[in-house]
Structures are given as structure tokens and as C-alpha cells.
Amino acid sequence: MMWDGNGWHDGSWGIGGWSTMIGIVLLAIAMTLLVAYLIRSASVQTEAHAGPASDWSGGPPQAEASAHQANALESAREIVKRRYAAGEIEREEYLQKLADL
């Protein structure tokens, strides 16, 4: 043992020093993995919302395009129904918008 000015010290880290060091390393690894997971999940969600990628020859196949149009049309009708139910538009405007769609 030797005196280092702060108290008696034997020159080794002891059990507390090593466990703290291992804990810090494990925490750094866990944080790195968490950040990588969050970035990956965000990019997967972005790709899922972007829809299918079209090629240079003319876009998505016809079946996918018509299904997409049907979903868009249905969502537009739902929006008009919601606006009418909330009292944002009058009956005449509601009927006209449904006829237009």
C-alpha cells in the first residue's frame, strides 16, 4: 500500500473499479444498439409509407394501381362523410362532393 495524497491506495482498481468499467462499456454498447435499432425502424416505416417503387417502364402494375385508387377514393369519401357529420359542410355540398367522387 502506498499513500497517494487522497488516502491509502494499493495501486489496483479493486472490484468496484473493474465492475464500474465493465458497466460503462456495456452501457455504451447498449446505447449504440438502441440508436441503430431506432434508425432502422424509422427507415423501415418510411419505406412502408412510401409505397411500392415504380420501375422506369411505367410504374406499378395495374392491379396495384387500381387498389391504390380504390383506397384513395374510399378515404376521400370518408373525409367528406366526417366533415358532413361534424357540421363543417352543408347537405348540398356533401351530396355534390360525393357525386364528384
C-alpha positions in Angstrom: 0.0 0.0 0.0 1.1 3.5 -0.7 0.0 7.0 0.2 -1.2 8.9 -2.9 -2.4 12.1 -1.2 -6.0 11.1 -1.2 -5.7 8.1 1.1 -4.1 4.7 1.1 -4.1 3.0 -2.3 -2.6 -0.3 -3.3 -2.2 0.5 -7.0 -5.0 -1.7 -8.3 -8.6 -0.8 -9.2 -10.2 -3.2 -6.9 -13.5 -5.0 -7.5 -15.5 -1.7 -7.6 -13.3 -0.2 -10.3 -13.5 -3.2 -12.7 -17.2 -3.6 -12.3 -17.8 0.1 -13.0 -15.6 -0.1 -16.1 -17.4 -3.2 -17.4 -20.8 -1.4 -16.7 -19.8 1.6 -18.6 -18.7 -0.5 -21.6 -21.9 -2.5 -21.5 -23.9 0.7 -21.3 -22.1 2.2 -24.3 -22.8 -1.0 -26.3 -26.5 -1.0 -25.3 -26.9 2.7 -26.3 -25.2 2.1 -29.7 -27.6 -0.9 -30.4 -30.6 1.2 -29.3 -29.7 4.0 -31.7 -29.1 1.6 -34.5 -32.5 -0.1 -33.8 -34.3 3.3 -33.8 -32.7 4.4 -37.0 -33.6 1.1 -38.7 -37.2 1.1 -37.5 -37.6 4.7 -38.7 -36.3 3.8 -42.2 -38.5 0.7 -42.4 -41.6 2.8 -41.6 -40.6 5.4 -44.1 -40.3 2.8 -46.8 -43.6 1.2 -45.9 -45.4 4.6 -46.2 -43.7 5.4 -49.4 -45.4 2.6 -51.2 -44.0 0.3 -53.9 -41.2 1.6 -56.0 -42.1 2.0 -59.7 -39.7 1.0 -62.4 -38.8 3.0 -65.5 -41.2 1.1 -67.7 -44.4 2.7 -66.4 -45.0 2.4 -62.7 -46.8 -0.2 -60.6 -48.8 -3.0 -62.1 -52.4 -2.2 -62.9 -53.9 -4.3 -60.1 -51.9 -2.3 -57.5 -52.7 1.0 -59.1 -56.5 0.3 -59.1 -56.3 -0.9 -55.5 -54.5 2.3 -54.6 -57.1 4.3 -56.4 -59.9 2.5 -54.6 -58.3 3.2 -51.2 -57.8 6.8 -52.1 -61.4 7.1 -53.3 -62.7 5.5 -50.1 -60.6 7.7 -47.9 -61.8 10.8 -49.7 -65.4 9.7 -49.2 -64.7 9.0 -45.5 -63.3 12.6 -45.2 -66.4 14.1 -46.8 -68.6 12.0 -44.5 -66.7 13.1 -41.5 -66.8 16.8 -42.5 -70.6 16.5 -43.0 -71.1 14.7 -39.7 -69.1 17.4 -37.9 -71.2 20.1 -39.5 -68.3 21.7 -41.5 -70.2 21.4 -44.8 -73.9 21.6 -45.7 -76.1 18.8 -47.2 -75.9 20.2 -50.7 -72.1 20.5 -50.6 -71.9 17.0 -49.1 -74.1 15.5 -51.9 -72.2 17.4 -54.6 -68.8 16.2 -53.3 -70.0 12.6 -53.1 -71.2 12.8 -56.7 -67.9 14.3 -57.8 -66.0 11.4 -56.2 
